Amino acid sequence: MTPYNIIDRYLFLPLGDVVYGSRVAASLKEMQHTATFSAEELRRLQDSKLQRLVKHSYDTVPYYHRLFDRLKLKPEDIHSCDELHLLPVLTKQTIRDNYADLFSTAVSPKRWRKSSTGGSTGTPLQFCTDNVEWSSWKASTLRAWEWYGLHLGDKIFSLGGSSINKRKAVTSFKGLYDLVIMRNHKYSSSDVTDECMQRNYQALMKLRPSAIRGYGSSLYILARYIQTHNLPLCPIKAVLTTGEVLMAEYRRTLEEVFNAPVYDAYGASDGGILSHECPCHSGLHITEESCIIEITDLQGNPLPDGTVGHVCTTDLDNFVFPFLRYHVGDMAYLKTEPCACGRPSRLIGEVMGRAGKLMYNKQGVPISPTILPMMFYPNLDYHNREYQKRYYKIDRFQIRQDKQGDILILLKLKDPSEPHEQFNYIIDNYRNHFVGSEVTLRFVDEIPTLPSGKEDYCVSEYDYQA
């Protein structure tokens, strides 16, 4: 560890907690302690946190109070993970239908952290967390990075869409937190022209980070650019991928080009999931201190380990907007055997949801699927509150690319009477990326599923041939 690492960990991080009202330093210390737990001790910790969450939800959250009463259940009926199946699953539609009644009346709105999904399943969702939840997320990530030989204060080069790369003014606290404490330098993957790739490459070489982080497809595009132009690279300790399914082709290319191991992560802020690969690369270690993961069928019946099903999560840290048995929208399975690394946490074997395939425009420029939902914001600005209001008028969407490379966007509005003209900017956003393609925006009553029955926000039949 360098002197900066030590100062950052023991001075800057606690100071940031005081200013921000968070508890990242304390959460990290707790997670370093629980990392020594046996599987049985970890399970007891989960059960204890679950009991507290269930009682809180029944006592202070109108939706859950009604649900328990309707099912003739009492909070004490669910005293361990084994009884969770007594509750029905919470779906995105259930949240929309009961949004106002899912907030705890015991938590002041001053503590709320408004959040949202990026629409990676074609279904935007709003919800809230607080600084306790946010701190757990940061701590879990920092603990995993230590597995890879990274430390707080090491420079990180982040490449992604608006959900991870939105720059804040350095004079703002968030900007200072990113640059001084996390040392996270953010760059956009929205533009994949050669000019932008060259700028990102030059920024990478100037920064000389310990690790690079981003969407697997976005890093893959940069890696292919570096490979094609035979560009030299600075040493990299690790490549950290997140935000979408990591395809085997992407992993191989990233490891070859950056000459560093790739460590994948899978998370869902709606539901409190965070999981990380360890150096054994035998699955994704669930942060079980913060969530309980079940794999279920569509009705919520638990499936045996090793069976592919729906990811169902209970967020043990969100007391503002509790998620009990929430269907995230992804398919995965839990491994039957523990990891050879000796860590007691359970492993997600593979996540099948949120396809990581690339789309191409007619010039052969690859478009990361994680960028597509961002084009539903005016000016691609994910954080502008007025633009968020426009985005949340959308109930569901689907982007289809035909064999000729033309684009059809299906849009289902929450209120069908909303004027359609206010969404014309979406056509321009897509035309700017899919140059030469016909772009059609069609408003529909329902978004059709694929022949498999799965909902997919991105469907392409276009096979670009140079």
PLY file of the C-alpha trace (Angstrom):
ply
format ascii 1.0
element vertex 466
property float x
property float y
property float z
element edge 465
property int vertex1
property int vertex2
end_header
0.00 0.00 0.00
1.20 3.50 -0.80
1.02 6.42 1.65
-1.96 7.72 -0.34
-3.79 4.41 0.15
-3.30 4.64 3.92
-4.32 8.32 4.15
-7.34 7.67 1.94
-8.52 4.65 3.94
-8.03 6.06 7.43
-8.51 9.82 6.94
-10.29 10.76 3.71
-12.90 7.97 3.81
-14.03 8.60 7.44
-14.04 12.35 6.73
-16.19 11.75 3.66
-18.62 9.75 5.81
-18.97 12.66 8.22
-19.64 15.17 5.43
-21.88 12.87 3.37
-23.76 11.30 6.28
-22.70 7.82 5.17
-20.91 4.97 6.95
-18.70 3.37 4.30
-15.68 3.06 6.60
-17.74 1.34 9.30
-19.47 -0.94 6.76
-16.13 -1.93 5.25
-14.75 -2.80 8.69
-17.87 -4.88 9.42
-17.63 -6.72 6.11
-13.97 -7.47 6.65
-15.03 -9.03 9.97
-17.97 -11.03 8.54
-15.62 -12.33 5.83
-14.20 -14.56 8.57
-17.62 -16.07 9.39
-18.51 -19.66 8.70
-21.50 -20.42 6.46
-23.59 -21.08 9.58
-22.61 -17.76 11.17
-23.42 -15.93 7.96
-26.83 -17.60 7.84
-27.55 -16.59 11.45
-26.64 -12.99 10.60
-29.04 -13.07 7.64
-31.86 -14.50 9.77
-31.36 -11.84 12.44
-31.42 -9.00 9.89
-34.42 -10.58 8.15
-36.45 -10.71 11.37
-35.79 -7.01 11.97
-36.66 -6.09 8.37
-39.91 -8.10 8.35
-41.14 -6.55 11.60
-40.22 -3.07 10.35
-42.03 -3.71 7.05
-45.19 -4.94 8.76
-45.23 -2.11 11.30
-44.39 0.82 9.01
-45.01 -0.06 5.34
-48.72 0.03 4.36
-48.35 -2.40 1.45
-46.70 -5.09 3.56
-49.09 -4.57 6.46
-52.03 -5.24 4.15
-50.23 -8.17 2.54
-49.46 -9.90 5.84
-53.01 -9.38 7.10
-54.49 -10.75 3.88
-52.28 -13.83 4.13
-53.05 -14.15 7.88
-49.33 -13.93 8.63
-47.53 -12.28 11.55
-43.95 -10.98 11.38
-42.81 -13.74 13.76
-43.97 -16.35 11.24
-40.92 -15.45 9.15
-37.95 -15.87 11.45
-35.46 -17.33 8.97
-34.71 -17.63 5.26
-36.62 -20.92 5.23
-39.96 -19.14 5.75
-39.53 -16.51 3.03
-41.48 -18.66 0.60
-44.62 -17.87 2.63
-44.60 -14.44 0.94
-45.50 -13.89 -2.71
-42.92 -12.38 -5.02
-42.73 -8.63 -5.48
-42.75 -7.67 -9.17
-42.02 -4.42 -10.97
-45.71 -4.15 -11.80
-46.64 -4.62 -8.14
-44.28 -1.77 -7.27
-45.85 0.50 -9.87
-49.36 -0.33 -8.67
-48.48 0.27 -4.99
-45.61 2.76 -5.23
-46.76 5.27 -2.60
-47.58 2.50 -0.10
-44.14 0.88 -0.29
-42.38 3.67 1.62
-41.81 3.24 5.33
-43.71 5.80 7.39
-40.98 5.57 10.04
-38.20 6.92 7.82
-38.03 10.65 7.18
-38.01 11.70 3.50
-34.86 13.65 4.37
-33.07 10.29 4.51
-34.32 9.09 1.13
-31.90 8.61 -1.75
-33.98 8.61 -4.90
-32.82 5.98 -7.33
-33.88 4.22 -10.47
-33.01 1.38 -12.77
-31.45 2.28 -16.10
-34.18 0.42 -17.98
-31.93 -2.52 -18.92
-34.95 -4.83 -18.96
-37.06 -2.38 -20.97
-39.03 -1.44 -17.85
-37.96 1.75 -16.02
-38.43 1.64 -12.26
-38.20 4.28 -9.52
-37.49 3.48 -5.88
-35.59 4.83 -2.86
-32.72 3.77 -0.62
-30.73 5.58 2.05
-27.10 6.15 3.00
-26.93 2.88 4.94
-27.75 0.94 1.78
-25.38 3.06 -0.30
-22.60 2.50 2.24
-23.07 -1.28 2.10
-22.74 -1.18 -1.67
-19.52 0.81 -1.52
-18.10 -1.42 1.22
-18.92 -4.62 -0.65
-17.19 -3.30 -3.76
-14.10 -2.16 -1.86
-13.84 -5.52 -0.09
-13.99 -7.35 -3.42
-11.36 -5.07 -4.94
-9.03 -6.03 -2.11
-9.31 -9.65 -3.31
-7.67 -8.50 -6.56
-4.80 -6.63 -4.91
-6.50 -3.25 -5.30
-6.81 -0.75 -2.46
-8.86 2.36 -1.83
-6.86 5.20 -3.36
-5.73 3.23 -6.43
-6.71 5.03 -9.63
-9.65 3.56 -11.55
-10.47 4.28 -15.20
-14.26 3.86 -15.64
-15.86 3.55 -19.06
-19.62 3.33 -19.42
-22.93 5.04 -20.03
-24.58 7.72 -17.94
-25.37 5.33 -15.09
-21.69 5.04 -14.14
-19.86 7.83 -15.96
-21.81 11.00 -15.19
-19.23 13.57 -14.25
-19.89 15.91 -11.37
-18.21 19.26 -10.97
-14.97 18.86 -9.05
-16.17 21.62 -6.74
-19.20 19.51 -5.70
-18.82 17.04 -2.85
-19.78 14.13 -5.10
-17.13 15.20 -7.58
-14.51 15.42 -4.85
-15.63 12.07 -3.40
-15.19 10.39 -6.79
-11.80 11.91 -7.54
-10.16 12.16 -4.10
-11.56 9.20 -2.17
-12.59 6.69 -4.84
-10.06 8.07 -7.38
-12.60 7.05 -10.00
-12.01 8.82 -13.33
-15.08 8.52 -15.58
-15.26 8.48 -19.36
-18.17 8.04 -21.74
-18.78 4.99 -23.90
-21.76 6.57 -25.67
-19.65 7.66 -28.65
-17.73 4.81 -30.28
-16.23 6.65 -33.23
-12.48 6.30 -33.82
-12.00 9.88 -32.64
-13.65 9.14 -29.29
-11.81 5.82 -28.94
-8.54 7.66 -29.46
-9.45 10.22 -26.79
-10.34 7.47 -24.33
-7.12 5.62 -25.11
-5.05 8.75 -24.57
-6.87 9.44 -21.29
-6.14 5.88 -20.18
-2.44 6.20 -20.97
-2.21 9.58 -19.25
-3.99 8.32 -16.11
-2.07 5.01 -15.87
-4.67 3.47 -13.57
-4.39 0.34 -11.48
-7.65 -0.98 -12.92
-10.17 -0.27 -15.64
-13.87 -0.71 -15.01
-17.01 -0.59 -17.13
-19.60 -2.41 -19.18
-18.10 -5.53 -20.72
-19.22 -4.55 -24.21
-17.87 -0.99 -23.85
-14.45 -2.20 -22.67
-14.49 -4.78 -25.45
-14.99 -2.06 -28.07
-12.06 -0.08 -26.63
-9.91 -3.23 -26.47
-10.64 -4.06 -30.11
-9.66 -0.51 -31.09
-6.36 -0.83 -29.21
-5.78 -4.28 -30.73
-6.62 -3.19 -34.29
-4.26 -0.20 -34.11
-1.55 -2.16 -32.27
-1.30 0.50 -29.55
0.98 0.16 -26.52
-0.53 -0.07 -23.04
0.47 0.78 -19.50
0.40 -2.05 -16.90
-3.09 -2.87 -15.57
-3.73 -4.96 -12.43
-7.34 -5.86 -13.14
-10.26 -5.38 -15.52
-13.56 -4.95 -13.64
-16.74 -5.60 -15.64
-20.29 -4.86 -14.58
-23.72 -3.84 -15.85
-24.43 -6.65 -18.33
-23.79 -10.31 -19.04
-20.09 -10.80 -19.76
-19.73 -12.85 -22.91
-16.84 -15.32 -23.15
-15.57 -13.54 -26.28
-15.36 -10.26 -24.37
-13.49 -11.83 -21.45
-10.92 -13.48 -23.74
-10.28 -10.28 -25.68
-10.03 -8.11 -22.55
-7.56 -10.47 -20.88
-5.47 -10.70 -24.05
-5.37 -6.97 -24.83
-4.94 -5.61 -21.28
-2.81 -8.55 -20.09
-4.74 -8.62 -16.83
-7.35 -10.85 -15.19
-11.01 -9.96 -15.68
-13.29 -9.92 -12.62
-16.99 -9.71 -13.26
-19.67 -8.31 -10.93
-23.43 -8.62 -10.96
-25.64 -6.20 -9.09
-29.12 -4.78 -8.95
-29.67 -1.60 -6.96
-33.39 -2.40 -7.00
-33.19 -5.37 -4.66
-29.80 -4.74 -3.11
-27.89 -7.45 -4.99
-24.15 -7.19 -5.27
-21.91 -10.12 -6.16
-18.31 -10.43 -7.29
-15.96 -12.92 -8.83
-12.93 -13.91 -6.76
-9.55 -14.95 -8.23
-10.82 -18.56 -8.52
-13.31 -17.43 -11.20
-15.76 -20.13 -10.17
-18.85 -17.94 -9.80
-20.05 -14.69 -8.25
-19.82 -14.42 -4.45
-23.08 -12.96 -3.12
-22.75 -10.23 -0.50
-24.97 -12.20 1.86
-24.55 -9.70 4.68
-26.80 -7.41 2.62
-29.23 -9.63 0.75
-30.84 -13.06 0.51
-30.92 -14.56 -2.98
-33.39 -17.24 -4.01
-33.83 -18.83 -7.42
-37.51 -19.41 -8.07
-40.00 -20.25 -10.78
-42.25 -17.51 -12.15
-44.75 -18.02 -9.31
-42.05 -17.68 -6.63
-41.60 -21.33 -5.71
-37.96 -21.96 -4.70
-35.92 -24.12 -7.10
-33.04 -26.44 -6.14
-29.47 -25.15 -6.38
-28.09 -25.72 -9.85
-31.47 -25.07 -11.50
-31.91 -22.02 -13.71
-34.75 -19.77 -12.61
-35.75 -16.22 -11.74
-33.49 -14.18 -9.43
-35.52 -13.35 -6.33
-33.90 -11.07 -3.76
-34.63 -9.74 -0.30
-32.68 -6.55 0.46
-31.61 -6.69 4.11
-30.41 -3.07 4.25
-33.21 -1.07 2.63
-35.59 0.10 5.37
-36.85 3.06 3.32
-38.44 1.10 0.48
-38.24 -2.57 1.47
-37.80 -5.24 -1.19
-39.06 -8.60 0.12
-38.77 -11.44 -2.40
-38.35 -9.14 -5.38
-38.13 -10.58 -8.90
-35.28 -8.59 -10.45
-36.01 -9.70 -14.02
-32.89 -11.80 -14.57
-32.41 -15.55 -14.92
-29.58 -17.33 -13.09
-28.71 -20.33 -10.94
-26.91 -20.91 -7.63
-23.95 -23.26 -7.53
-24.25 -26.43 -5.50
-20.66 -26.47 -4.27
-18.68 -23.85 -2.29
-15.83 -21.90 -3.86
-12.30 -23.31 -3.63
-11.16 -19.95 -2.22
-12.73 -20.87 1.14
-15.08 -17.89 1.35
-18.40 -19.04 2.85
-20.76 -16.94 0.73
-22.94 -18.68 -1.81
-22.15 -18.43 -5.50
-24.21 -17.36 -8.47
-23.07 -19.69 -11.20
-24.16 -17.70 -14.23
-26.52 -14.82 -15.00
-28.47 -15.32 -18.22
-30.49 -12.08 -18.17
-29.70 -8.68 -19.66
-28.15 -9.85 -22.93
-24.65 -8.53 -23.58
-24.74 -8.81 -27.38
-23.62 -5.86 -29.48
-25.73 -4.08 -32.06
-24.11 -2.50 -35.14
-24.97 0.50 -37.23
-24.69 0.41 -41.02
-21.09 1.66 -40.87
-20.15 -1.36 -38.77
-19.74 0.68 -35.59
-20.74 -1.45 -32.59
-23.35 0.00 -30.22
-23.32 -1.30 -26.66
-26.81 -2.45 -25.59
-26.36 -0.64 -22.28
-26.35 2.67 -24.16
-29.74 2.06 -25.80
-31.94 2.92 -22.77
-29.98 6.16 -22.25
-31.23 7.38 -25.63
-34.69 7.73 -24.09
-33.42 10.79 -22.20
-33.19 14.16 -23.97
-29.52 14.92 -24.68
-28.71 11.47 -23.25
-28.64 13.14 -19.83
-29.53 10.46 -17.27
-29.24 12.74 -14.24
-31.25 15.80 -15.33
-34.40 15.77 -13.19
-36.64 17.27 -15.87
-35.42 14.65 -18.32
-36.03 11.95 -15.73
-39.67 13.04 -15.49
-39.99 12.61 -19.25
-38.33 9.21 -19.10
-40.65 7.98 -16.37
-43.67 8.64 -18.54
-42.51 5.50 -20.35
-43.88 2.24 -19.00
-42.01 -0.19 -21.27
-39.97 -0.14 -24.43
-38.35 -2.44 -26.96
-35.77 -1.71 -29.65
-35.88 -3.90 -32.76
-33.30 -3.94 -35.55
-34.30 -5.77 -38.73
-32.08 -7.62 -41.18
-31.46 -4.39 -43.14
-30.25 -2.59 -40.01
-33.28 -0.33 -39.67
-34.67 0.45 -36.22
-38.18 0.12 -34.84
-38.78 1.48 -31.33
-41.89 0.26 -29.53
-43.01 2.54 -26.72
-45.72 1.87 -24.16
-46.64 4.96 -22.11
-47.98 4.90 -18.59
-50.65 7.36 -19.73
-51.63 6.70 -23.37
-53.15 10.17 -23.61
-49.74 11.86 -23.26
-48.85 13.86 -26.39
-46.65 11.68 -28.57
-44.72 14.58 -30.09
-42.80 15.19 -26.85
-40.87 11.96 -27.53
-39.67 12.84 -31.03
-36.18 13.51 -29.65
-35.81 9.72 -29.26
-35.83 9.35 -33.05
-33.03 11.91 -33.37
-30.98 10.22 -30.62
-31.18 6.88 -32.43
-30.50 8.38 -35.85
-27.34 9.99 -34.49
-26.02 6.57 -33.43
-27.53 4.38 -36.16
-26.41 6.57 -39.05
-28.17 5.73 -42.31
-30.84 3.59 -40.66
-34.53 4.28 -40.89
-35.76 4.91 -37.33
-39.44 4.48 -36.57
-41.10 5.24 -33.24
-44.35 3.36 -32.65
-46.62 3.75 -29.63
-48.24 0.49 -28.56
-50.62 -0.80 -25.90
-48.38 -3.73 -25.00
-44.81 -4.82 -25.65
-44.76 -8.32 -27.16
-42.59 -11.02 -25.65
-40.11 -13.13 -27.59
-41.15 -16.61 -28.82
-39.49 -18.01 -25.68
-41.85 -15.94 -23.56
-39.01 -13.75 -22.26
-39.18 -9.97 -22.32
-36.16 -8.46 -24.04
-35.63 -4.76 -24.60
-33.14 -5.27 -27.42
-33.80 -7.55 -30.41
-31.55 -7.52 -33.48
-31.57 -9.56 -36.68
-28.88 -7.42 -38.33
-25.62 -9.14 -39.20
-23.19 -6.46 -40.33
-20.87 -7.57 -43.10
-18.00 -5.25 -44.04
0 1
1 2
2 3
3 4
4 5
5 6
6 7
7 8
8 9
9 10
10 11
11 12
12 13
13 14
14 15
15 16
16 17
17 18
18 19
19 20
20 21
21 22
22 23
23 24
24 25
25 26
26 27
27 28
28 29
29 30
30 31
31 32
32 33
33 34
34 35
35 36
36 37
37 38
38 39
39 40
40 41
41 42
42 43
43 44
44 45
45 46
46 47
47 48
48 49
49 50
50 51
51 52
52 53
53 54
54 55
55 56
56 57
57 58
58 59
59 60
60 61
61 62
62 63
63 64
64 65
65 66
66 67
67 68
68 69
69 70
70 71
71 72
72 73
73 74
74 75
75 76
76 77
77 78
78 79
79 80
80 81
81 82
82 83
83 84
84 85
85 86
86 87
87 88
88 89
89 90
90 91
91 92
92 93
93 94
94 95
95 96
96 97
97 98
98 99
99 100
100 101
101 102
102 103
103 104
104 105
105 106
106 107
107 108
108 109
109 110
110 111
111 112
112 113
113 114
114 115
115 116
116 117
117 118
118 119
119 120
120 121
121 122
122 123
123 124
124 125
125 126
126 127
127 128
128 129
129 130
130 131
131 132
132 133
133 134
134 135
135 136
136 137
137 138
138 139
139 140
140 141
141 142
142 143
143 144
144 145
145 146
146 147
147 148
148 149
149 150
150 151
151 152
152 153
153 154
154 155
155 156
156 157
157 158
158 159
159 160
160 161
161 162
162 163
163 164
164 165
165 166
166 167
167 168
168 169
169 170
170 171
171 172
172 173
173 174
174 175
175 176
176 177
177 178
178 179
179 180
180 181
181 182
182 183
183 184
184 185
185 186
186 187
187 188
188 189
189 190
190 191
191 192
192 193
193 194
194 195
195 196
196 197
197 198
198 199
199 200
200 201
201 202
202 203
203 204
204 205
205 206
206 207
207 208
208 209
209 210
210 211
211 212
212 213
213 214
214 215
215 216
216 217
217 218
218 219
219 220
220 221
221 222
222 223
223 224
224 225
225 226
226 227
227 228
228 229
229 230
230 231
231 232
232 233
233 234
234 235
235 236
236 237
237 238
238 239
239 240
240 241
241 242
242 243
243 244
244 245
245 246
246 247
247 248
248 249
249 250
250 251
251 252
252 253
253 254
254 255
255 256
256 257
257 258
258 259
259 260
260 261
261 262
262 263
263 264
264 265
265 266
266 267
267 268
268 269
269 270
270 271
271 272
272 273
273 274
274 275
275 276
276 277
277 278
278 279
279 280
280 281
281 282
282 283
283 284
284 285
285 286
286 287
287 288
288 289
289 290
290 291
291 292
292 293
293 294
294 295
295 296
296 297
297 298
298 299
299 300
300 301
301 302
302 303
303 304
304 305
305 306
306 307
307 308
308 309
309 310
310 311
311 312
312 313
313 314
314 315
315 316
316 317
317 318
318 319
319 320
320 321
321 322
322 323
323 324
324 325
325 326
326 327
327 328
328 329
329 330
330 331
331 332
332 333
333 334
334 335
335 336
336 337
337 338
338 339
339 340
340 341
341 342
342 343
343 344
344 345
345 346
346 347
347 348
348 349
349 350
350 351
351 352
352 353
353 354
354 355
355 356
356 357
357 358
358 359
359 360
360 361
361 362
362 363
363 364
364 365
365 366
366 367
367 368
368 369
369 370
370 371
371 372
372 373
373 374
374 375
375 376
376 377
377 378
378 379
379 380
380 381
381 382
382 383
383 384
384 385
385 386
386 387
387 388
388 389
389 390
390 391
391 392
392 393
393 394
394 395
395 396
396 397
397 398
398 399
399 400
400 401
401 402
402 403
403 404
404 405
405 406
406 407
407 408
408 409
409 410
410 411
411 412
412 413
413 414
414 415
415 416
416 417
417 418
418 419
419 420
420 421
421 422
422 423
423 424
424 425
425 426
426 427
427 428
428 429
429 430
430 431
431 432
432 433
433 434
434 435
435 436
436 437
437 438
438 439
439 440
440 441
441 442
442 443
443 444
444 445
445 446
446 447
447 448
448 449
449 450
450 451
451 452
452 453
453 454
454 455
455 456
456 457
457 458
458 459
459 460
460 461
461 462
462 463
463 464
464 465
